[in-house]
Amino acid sequence: MEAIKTRRSIRRYADREVERALVVQALDAARHAPSASNIQPWEFVVITDTGTKEKLSRVHKHSAFLKGAPVVVVVLGNERLSEHHFPVDCAAAIENLLLAAHGLGLGCCWVAVYSTRSTEREEAVRGVLEVGEEYRIVAMVGMGYPGEVPKPRKMKELDEIVHWGSFRSPN
Ligand SMILES: Cc1cc2nc3c(=O)[nH]c(=O)nc-3n(C[C@H](O)[C@H](O)[C@H](O)COP(=O)(O)O)c2cc1C
């Protein structure tokens, strides 16, 4: 509960290299996520090369901070293996990755790539990383030692979002 409640999106990073063993632990957490029929359609591309991070940072305006991230993890979903469930399976893996990284003292931020609106962002990443056609690109995650302390943000209260017994029951 502590890791879940204290995790925040971190978009600025300390000028410090991330030990490969920590990245491996976070990826190991990701692969233990639940997935529909246990298909595990996820794969991960780990980027530390400055030029590649720079290209990924240009995918859209909300990915600009990636150029300052020591590590970028690109999350792929194999659409041939799991046509209908790959986005949510990969989302579960990403959340595991974020929480594990936070528990290890790292900061991360999820960057949207997959969208039902357009494949434009996916095609931009596909071009940079030469990702095969059977894979969809779900997200990118910036990772590093935190270089900021985000302002508190408001979370909805349980009584705004939980319905006991039926949707129309009084809270
Ligand atoms: C599906 C998804 C897509 C997101 N895309 C971006 C993004 O493109 N750029 C970004 O800076 N943050 C992105 N975020 C991070 C959210 O802005 C952040 O999780 C939210 O504001 C809540 O803040 P917190 O993570 O600190 O709790 C994304 C988060 C999710 C779950």
The ligand as an ORCA input file, in Angstrom:
! r2SCAN-3c Opt
* xyz 0 1
  C      -2.291      5.825    -20.164
  C      -1.418      6.923    -19.619
  C      -0.810      7.780    -20.493
  C       0.013      8.808    -20.015
  N       0.676      9.592    -20.920
  C       1.504     10.552    -20.465
  C       2.280     11.314    -21.400
  O       2.200     11.102    -22.611
  N       3.125     12.249    -20.910
  C       3.236     12.494    -19.560
  O       4.015     13.371    -19.192
  N       2.514     11.785    -18.650
  C       1.676     10.812    -19.071
  N       0.997     10.032    -18.165
  C       1.141     10.283    -16.716
  C      -0.095     10.961    -16.134
  O      -0.127     12.313    -16.533
  C      -0.066     10.817    -14.603
  O      -0.088      9.440    -14.256
  C      -1.247     11.513    -13.952
  O      -1.184     12.913    -14.143
  C      -1.332     11.238    -12.448
  O      -0.142     11.643    -11.799
  P       0.735     10.591    -10.980
  O       1.227      9.529    -11.942
  O       1.849     11.389    -10.381
  O      -0.148      9.963     -9.965
  C       0.176      8.998    -18.618
  C      -0.442      8.109    -17.734
  C      -1.209      7.071    -18.224
  C      -1.827      6.099    -17.250
*
